[in-house]
Amino acid sequence: MTRNGIFMSQMTTKSFLKTAAVAASTLALAACSGGLFGGGDGKKDTPTIGERQPILSRIETGAKVDPALAGTAVTLPAARANDTWGQGGGTANKSYGHLALSASPVQAFTAQVEGASNKRRLGAAPVIGGGKLFAVGADGRVTAFDAQTGARVWSYQSDLTDDTRPSAFGGGVSFDNGKLYGTDGAGNVYALDANTGAELWKVKPGGPLRGSPTVAFGNIFVMSQDNQLFALGTNDGRLAWQESGSTTMAGVFGVASPAAGNGTV
């Protein structure tokens, strides 16, 4: 082979390598854009017409001080200490007022209930009443602790404890007039003696019941996951009335406790 032939062969190899490098770069760019390896459908995106307006910034910049209220002082009633927190939100109307808190709060005690797992979630908030703290574990077990020392007083095993269904979680408790009213994810509503934990009555209006009950007007108000509101008598759990809300699901993980006040729920 002549020198000229060898030279031509070298030139051909260089051209091939250069072409391959360009092709590889093009391939990489296509892959980054998502159009080659399953990242896109090959269609061009339709441009959004109009001017984008950030919602939060518009609200913040649009808020203005009313000149007529510029000199009005903000006043609060005197702060008061409370020794009870009987329901979700503190009271039936979910408005406890101006509560006092120590300037240097310290931990009084710690207590243990069944924690959350992959199958069950812990969503019930504890309540305080009658000198006791009541908490519901992820397994549905209700435990009463001394509110001063944290010592365990009694526990109550609901039907939820042995229920293995994935939907069987949630619920909560509320304290009122020496009784503890509770709900669970199996759809049960029950009343316990707050001092001993003895079951007074138990009914099953519907379910699952994710949120804690609200106690007001001589009734217990509970909300089911499918947006049904049940009013049950505090003495025996008998159904007083029920009301259907929208067909949309009221909640998955948890459901808020109904607010009651001034004769309305």
Secondary structure, DSSP 8 states (H G I E B T S, - for coil): --HHHHHHHHHHHHHHHHHHHHHHHHHHHHHHTTSSSSS--S-------S----HHHHHHHH----GGGTT--------B--S-B-BTTBSTTS---SB---SS-------------SS-------EEETTEEEEE-TTS-EEEEETTT--EEEEE--GGGG---TT---EEEEEETTEEEEEETTS-EEEEETTT--EEEEE--SS-B-S--EEETTEEEEEBTTSEEEEEETTT--EEEEEE--SS-S-SS-------BTTB-
